[in-house]
Amino acid sequence: MRVLSIASECVPLVKTGGLADVVGALPAALAAQGVQMRVLLPGYPSVIGALESPVEIARFDDLFGGPARLLAGQAAGLDLLAIDAPHLYDRSGGPYLGPDGRDWPDNPERFAALSWVGAHIGTKGAGDWLPDILHGHDWQAGFFTEYLRMMGGTARTILTIHNIAFTGQTSPDRIGALRLDPARFHADGYEYFGTVSALKAGLMGADRLTTVSPRYAEELMTPEFGMGLDGVMRHRRAALSGILNGIDTEMWDPATDPLIKPFDDLRKKAANKKALQAELDLPEAEGPLCIIVSRMTQQKGLDLVLQALPTLLKEGGQLALLGSGDPALEAAFLAAADDPNVAVKIGYDEALSHRMIAGADAILVPSRFEPCGLTQLYGLRYGTVPVVALTGGLADTVINASPAALAKGVANGIQFSPVTTEALQNALTRLAGLYKQPRTWSRLQRNAMSQPVGWDHSAAAYVSLYAELTART
């Protein structure tokens, strides 16, 4: 089967979050099961610069404001198709935000172009390669179903929702500029509370919908988590599947990781903790060393961590944080770092994230909602016990250290609910108590390290879905 993955970011070329990890990992995971996947990306400077021996396979005289080329090549072991459109993508800043931290004002056109080219490939192919399936990711690829319909393409379509909170909205006065069919501006098309929504277009138009964990698929159909689209998700219930994300178990392998002191048993893990404490200028402590590696937003529940931090410190624990985002949260954590048992690094550092996950005792993921989450999977892989909110993929991947699970020897972390300061405080108290029981604690760590977190099962689920779709054509 030939599948075109349409996405706005992809590891290791461009990344702002977990979407990039998934887009980068899927091709290799699926190749092992007989699927040929190519990835279509906007031609950001990092993407164009990484292409090896690119070949031009199509030209567009006017791609939403200027000429463009479609280039094919390889980069980082991936088969890539890149949209070389300097007027849309050749600029400083991130993929979505300018250097001033604000959305690019032409983001609707920039990602409509991504969808347009995806639909073009689904209709006319890329050279002699014609995909059977177009697999779009999030709102940035949402219009591909509308354009495919307009172009008369017959490829089957899937949209994966990585985070429904981002809907790709813009004003209806842009319908013409976005080359959309104005007759489709209604509840069964791309209209969303009087606005144009790229995500709504994909949700209504795709043959199948997936999201990144079974529990999140259920949550999306509720007002609490559906972000105003819960009615749409209930309407498309029969088309929706929850397929859990995996991680790259070669890149994240404690036995071979070149960024840490490699370990294959828990006794050797201790050397990473000692090194991390020295690097972050943290003293030895009686309690667990907890870490957070995260975007700093309200979604991630980091305000709750600030409120619950005194409980962790009272239990003899420590906290190290790596992340950036909300300026108020950044300032509050930097202030908290006045305590000698708190270390804060603002920004992102891939190598440091590996050292933190390898060296910590526990990783905190107190998200108010979390479609899948990857950091808890990295924690499991490295024997770093996750403390997570009972939501989305966090609930699907962590087995709570309840009395029954501890008695059966299957627990690998701590879950808490509801997502409140008090519940997190109780979870941190439970964590400290378990940490003081060496035999129980080491069993938790061993269980964590033995938990399957790779792509094998999930890749098989995607292959099954692809096969079902192509069988219907």
N, C-alpha and C positions, 0 to 999 in steps of 0.2 A: 504493500500500500504506500502511496505517496501522499504525504501530509505537509501542507504549508502552515507553519506556525507564524502568526502575525502578532508582533509584540513591540512595545516601546522601549524595552530594556532587556539586557541579556548578559549574564556573567560569562566571561570576565571583562567584557567590553564596556558596559555601562550599567550602573547599578544604583538604585536608591532604596531598594527593599527586597523582600522575599520573592516578588514576581521575577526579578532577574535571575535568582538562583534556580527557580523552577524552569524557566525558559532555557537556561543554559544547560541544565541537567537532563531534560527530557530527550533530546535527540539521541544521546548515547544509550540511555536506558531503553528507548524504543527500538534502536537499531538491533539490539540483541534479540528482539522478538520479531524481526522481519519488517519493520516499518522504516521507510526512508523519509526522514523529516528534514526540511530546509526551513531556515528561520529568516523571515523578512523583518528588517530593522530600518528605522530612519537613519539617514547617513550623517549622524553626528561626526565631528572630527575624529573622535576615538574609534569609531567604527570604520570610516573610510581609511584612516591611517593604518588600521590593523589588517585590512584585506590583502591577501597574498595573490599576486598576479590577477587582479580583477579583470573581468571581461564584460564589456557593455552588451546587454542583450535586449534593451528596449530604450526608446526615447519618448519623452512627453514634451510637446511644444509649450504647453501651459498647464503645469501641475499646481493649481491653486496659487497662481501669482507669478510664475516664472518657469523656465525650462528645467527639465530634470532628466536624469539617466537612471536606468536600473542596472546595477552592477552585480555580477555573480563572482564568488570567490570563496576562499576558505580563510578562517581566522580562529585561532585557539582550538583547532580540531573540529570546528563547526562548519557545515555547509551553509553559507550565508547568501542572502540577497539583500542588497543595500540600496536605498533610494538616495541617489546623489542629487540633492536639491539644495544648493547653497542658500537660496533665499529663505528656506524653511529651517534648515538644520545647522548651517555653518555659522555658529555663534558661540560666544563664551557663556559661562553659566552651566546649569544643569540641564537635563532633558526637558524639564517642565518650568523651571524658574530661571529668571535672569540673575545677574550678579547682585541685584538689589533685593533678592529673595522673594520677588513677586512673580506670579504667573506671567508667561509671555502672553501678550494680548492676542496674538494670532494662534494660540494653542488649538482652537477649534479647527482652523484650516490645516495646521501642521499635522494633526492626527487624522483628520479627514483624508489627507493625502496618503497616509499609511494605509487606511482602509481601502481607498480607491485603488491603489496599486495592488493590494492583496486581492481585491475582486477582479482586477485586470488579469492577474496571474491565474486566478481560478477560472477565468473564461478563456483566455488565449494562451496560457502557459508562460513559462519562462524559458525561452529557447525551445528545446524539444521536450521539456519537462512539464507535464500537466498534472497538477495535484488532483487526487480523488477527493480530498477533504481539506477545507480551510478551517484552521483551529485558531480563533482569535482569543486575545487575553485582555480582559478589563475594558474600560470605556475607550481607551485609546484605539482599540480595534473595533469598536462597537458598530460603526456605520458599514462595515464590510458586507453585512447581509442586505442592506438597502441597495448598495451599489451593485452587488452581484445580481440582485433581482432586476435592476435597470439594464444591466449589460447582457442579460439572458444566460448567465452562467448556470451550469448544472452541478457543480461541485457540492457535496454535502457540507454542512456547517456545524461547528461547535463553538460556543463561547464559554470560556472559563472565567468565573468570578473569583478574583483574588481578594477583593475588598469592595463590598457594595457601597461603602460610604462615599466613594468617588464616582459621580454619575456623568461627568462630562457635559454639563449644562451650558447652554448659550441662548441668546435671544432669538425669537422666531424671525426677526428681520435679517438673520444670516442664512435663512433657508436657501436662497438663490446662490449666495456665495459658496455654500457648502455642497452645491449641486444635488440637493435632495429633491425628491418628488414632493411638491407641496401637498398633493392629495393624500400623502401618508402622514400628514401632521394631525394625528388623532390618537385616541386611546389605544388602538390596536397597532399603532405604528411607533413613531419616535417622539410623540408629545408626552411631556411630563410636567403636570401642574402648570400648563401654559408656557412652558419653555421647550426648547429642543434638547433632548438628552441622547448622547451617543450610546450610553449604556442601555437605556430603555430600548433603543433601536435593536441592539444585539439580543437583548433578552426576549423581545417579541419575535425577532426574525430567524434566530438560529434553529436548526433542526433539533439540536440537543444542547442542554446547559449542564455544565459541571461546576462544582466549587471544590474547595481544597480540603474539606473534611466532611465526614457524614453528619456530625452534629451541627456544623455551620449550615449545611443544606437544610436541616430542620429549622434552625434559628431564623433563617432568611424569610421564612413564611410567617413570622410573628412581627407584630408592630414594634416590639422592643429592638429587634435587630435588623429589620427589613429596610430601614431608612426611607420609608415612604414607598418602597417597591414591594412590600410584603404581599399586596394584592396581586401584583404581576407574578410573583413567585408562586403563589397559590394557584393562579391560573395556569402556570406552566409546570405544575407539580409533576405531571407524568413524564416530562422531558428532562427533569433535574436529577443529577447524580452527585453524590459526595465522594470524591476520590482523594484520599489522604496524600499530602505531599510526602516526599522522601528527601533525603540529603545525599550529597556526593560522599559516599563512604570511603573513597580513596583520598579525596582532599581532606576529609575529616576522619582520620584514623590515628588514634593515640599511639599506636605501635610504630608508626612510620612518619608521623607529622614532623617535618623539618623545622617548624617554628617553635617547638617545645622541647622539653626533655622527654623523649619518647618512652612510653611505658605500656606494658602489657599485663601488669598486675597492680593491685592497689598500693603495695608497698613502694613501688617506684613513683606512683602519683604524688607522694608526699614531697618529693624533691621539687616538683613544680609549684606546690604551695609555698614552700620556703623561698623559692626564687621570686615568685610573684610578690610576696610580702616585702622582700628586699627591694624589688623594683619600684613598688608603690609607696615605700617608706611606711609600711604598716608594721607594728610590733607583733610578736607572737601573742596569741590570745587563747583563752580557755574555750570559747565558743566557736561556732562555724564561721568560716569566711564565705560570705555571700556576694554574688556579683549580679550586675545588671548590664546587659549589652543591648541597647535599644534606641530607637528614635524616642525623643523626649516629647511626648504628647499626652493629652488627657486620656486618649484611648488606651494607652499603655498602663494606666493606673499608677503612674509614678508619684502623683500627689499623695496617694495612699501610703506609699513607701516612706515619704517624708514624715507623715504623721505617725507611722508605726515604727520608725527608726529607733526611738528611745527604748522600745521593748527589746529589739535585737541587741542593742548595746548593753542594756541591763543584764541580758542573758550571757554576756561575755562575747558576743559575736562581733563581726566586722562587716563592712560594706565597701565594695569597690564598684564604681559605675563608669561605663564608657558609652558616650552617646552625645547627641546634640538635638536641638529642636526649639521648643518653646523657650524664649528668653527668660521668662519668669521661673520656669522649672530649672533652667541652667543656673540661674543666680541662686536659687534656693539650695540646690545641691552643693554648689561651691561654698556657700555659707556653712552648710552642714559639715563640709570637709575640714572645718576648724577643729573638729574632734579628731584625735590621733588615730582612731579606729575607723575613719572614713576616708576614702580616696576617690577623687573624681577627676576624670579626664574628658574634657569637652572636645568632640570631634569624632572621627572614626579612623581606626587603625586596624587593618585586617590581621596583621601579625599579633598585635596586642590582644585582639579578641581571642585568638587561639590560646595565647598564654593564660589569659584570664579563665577561659573555660576549662583548660587543663589543670590550673592551679587551685581553683575554688573548691569548696566543699558543696556549695549549693548555688543554684541559679534562680533568681526571682523573676517570674513572669506574671504580674498581677493584672493582666489586661481586662478592661471592661468588656471588650469583645475581641476575639482573635480567630480569624478564619481558619488558619492552621497553626501558624507559629513554627519557626525553625530553631530558635535558640534553645528551646527545651529539648529538641532532638539532638542538637550538638551536646547539650549537657548530658543527656542519657548516654551518648556514645563515649563520653569521657569520664563516666562515673561521677558526674557532678549532679547531685540530687536536685530535681526541679521542684520548686514551690510555685504552684500555678493556680489561677482562678479557674473555677469550674465552668468553662465556656469553650465553644468551638473546638478547634483541633487540640487545645490543651486538655480538654476532657477526654478526647479520643486517644491520646498518646501516653498519658501519665496514669499509673495505677496508684490510687491513694493509699497511704499507710494507715488504713483503718485497722482496728483490732483483728477483724476477720482476715484481711489481706496479709497482715503481719504474721498471723498464726499459720496461714497457708504458705508463707514464704514467697509471695508474688509481688508485694508492694515495691515500687521503684521511685516514689516521690510523694509529695503532699499536695492535695487539692484543698481549696477553700471556697466557701460560698455562704452568703452572698458576697459580692465584690464591694466590701466595706473595710474601713480602717480596723474595726473591731475583729472582723473575721481574719484579716491579714495578721493582726497582732497575735491572735490565737494560733495561727499557722506557724508563725515564727517561734512562739513558745513551744509548740509541738516539735518543730525542727531542732531547737536547742536540746530538748529532752531526748530525742532520738540520737542526737550527736554524742550525748554522754553515755550511750549504751554501745560500746565498741562492736559487739557481735551483731547487734541489730543494724547498726549503721553500715558495717561492711557488707551485710547481706543486701541492704538497699542499694549500695553502690554496685555490687555484682549483678543484681537484677537489672539495674539501669544499663550497664554495659552489654548485657545479653539481649536487650530489647531490639527487635528488628527495626531499623530506622532508614533503610535504603529504599531504592526505587522498584525492586523486583515485583512486589505484589501490586503496587500502584500502576506500574507500567503495563502489567498484564490486564488490569482493569481498563486502561485506555485502549489497548489493543482490541479488547472485547467490544468496546463501544465503537471503535472505528469499523470493525468487521460487521457489526450489526448495521451501521449506517450504509456501508458500501454494498451490503447484501440487498438493500432496498432499492438500489439505483437500477 
